Amino acid sequence: MDYLKKNIVVIGLGYVGLPLAVKLSSAFDVIGYDISNQRITELKKYYDSTNEITKVKLQKAKRLMVSSNIEDIHNKNIYIITVPTPVNKNNLPDLKLLKKACKLVGKIMAKNSIVIFESTVYPGVTENICAPILAKYSGYKLNKSFFLGYSPERINPGDKKHSVEKITKVVSGSNSATASIISNIYKKIIKAGVFHASSIEVAETAKAIENAQRDINIAFINEIALLCHKLNISIYDVLDAAKTKWNFLPFYPGLVGGHCIGVDPYYLAHVAKKSGMQTDVILSGRRLNDNMTKIIFNILKKNISKRSKILQIGISFKENVPDIRNSKSAELAKLFLKNNYNIKVHDPVVDKLEVEEEYNINLSELKGQYDNLIIAVSHDFLKNNNVINCLKHKANIFDITGKYKNIFNSNKYNYWSL
Ligand SMILES: NC(=O)c1ccc[n+]([C@@H]2O[C@H](COP(=O)([O-])OP(=O)(O)OC[C@H]3O[C@@H](n4cnc5c(N)ncnc54)[C@H](O)[C@@H]3O)[C@@H](O)[C@H]2O)c1
């Protein structure tokens, strides 16, 4: 079968699936399937609530069809699964959605299909958990009448520079012929090229450690930032000095939320535990990053009186994305509210209703006069905004991102960063 002439089905059109489906449609006929009717209705009107794909790009993607109707993805030959892989409340991998997607694909895929997974998982999930489900519901046999691939997604939401085609794609397959076919598919759209991992487990592990490494590096710098704070030394001046050495890695302190960096280390810790191994480094990094909100709250509350007015900028989990899941800046606002501080939160990037539903926080317009400004997320709008008009003379600026020193470092304000 010539797979390069076949339709490609992308299952799950979120931050990962939609940009991938749009890009694939420049070379293939693509059907993007999502269980959310709302998502499909919006996409049919060329509206992407994740802000990753513009209206014009969606309109131009003539070979992309989006659907929430299973009939449309029946009996196809290539399925790419990009559904969420979160953790549960005990920080254990929650593979429910992934298993559900496998069951769905197992029931409808044609004989000799290739099923490629892009969702982040721990090593072994694709072959030991997904493949048996696909086999059970299809009645096909792995490497005889269906084939597997794993190609981790490395997209960075909100980052318009590192788009799908500019990031090297790691590919792997359940046998070498499948790996080559998968590689040829991605080569059609990935300008940066593909890298053949030696096995599916290698590709799965590579993805998980990329994010875990970032988590640990940020945790280390967060710890150093707290130490510098105690010693009354600027971490940013320290980093400026240290990074003049060729092999120093310049990570910056901050809040680590979201559903990738804050989650993937738990996947690694889980597989380690299952294998009888304890992961000290991975989990201690996670613990510190998870605690950063409380630590920062405790520092800030010593400097903010309950009677004064606070404006917090940003509630999404990172800059320039509307994603509010597992957001540490939302956690920070909640702590202030719970402790009866007079705080308002402004964030024009996110969906107001979603914030109300998820966190019970009513977002405010940019108006009024405040004694304190907390910059929790460095959205681009802050560069040319009128936040300054909302600040009283000698307002306290608590810049958790550390990026606005130049704007607020005048004697009109009291500037603070970690
Ligand atoms: N967002 C990132 O920065 C990023 C980067 C790299 C990898 N990843 C990984 O990619 C995967 C997807 O993440 P995301 O951020 O795109 O998730 P997301 O929540 O933005 O989107 C997932 C989409 O899948 C849909 N969905 C869920 N179950 C489905 C099913 N059974 N059938 C069809 N559609 C279904 C949802 O409705 C949603 O639209 C995760 O494993 C994540 O860890 C995410």
The ligand as a Gaussian input file, in Angstrom:
#p B3LYP/6-31G(d) Opt

LIG

0 1
 N        0.348000      21.643000      24.650000
 C        1.650000      21.425000      24.608000
 O        2.467000      22.305000      24.815000
 C        2.191000      20.072000      24.248000
 C        3.463000      19.980000      23.682000
 C        3.959000      18.728000      23.370000
 C        3.206000      17.602000      23.662000
 N        1.985000      17.725000      24.238000
 C        1.231000      16.505000      24.494000
 O        0.279000      16.364000      23.447000
 C       -0.918000      15.779000      23.949000
 C       -2.089000      16.682000      23.638000
 O       -1.938000      17.898000      24.329000
 P       -2.726000      19.214000      23.930000
 O       -2.097000      20.323000      24.685000
 O       -2.852000      19.323000      22.464000
 O       -4.153000      18.871000      24.538000
 P       -5.479000      19.740000      24.424000
 O       -6.215000      19.534000      25.660000
 O       -5.161000      21.114000      23.943000
 O       -6.288000      19.066000      23.218000
 C       -6.719000      17.802000      23.189000
 C       -7.948000      17.694000      22.267000
 O       -8.262000      16.319000      22.197000
 C       -9.670000      16.173000      22.253000
 N       -9.952000      14.814000      22.686000
 C       -9.841000      14.256000      23.911000
 N      -10.147000      12.955000      23.865000
 C      -10.456000      12.663000      22.585000
 C      -10.861000      11.496000      21.905000
 N      -10.999000      10.333000      22.534000
 N      -11.109000      11.561000      20.586000
 C      -10.978000      12.737000      19.924000
 N      -10.597000      13.881000      20.512000
 C      -10.335000      13.842000      21.819000
 C      -10.125000      17.271000      23.184000
 O      -11.481000      17.596000      22.974000
 C       -9.163000      18.413000      22.812000
 O       -9.702000      19.251000      21.813000
 C       -0.669000      15.530000      25.430000
 O       -0.179000      14.233000      25.604000
 C        0.408000      16.535000      25.763000
 O        1.176000      16.123000      26.873000
 C        1.449000      18.934000      24.516000

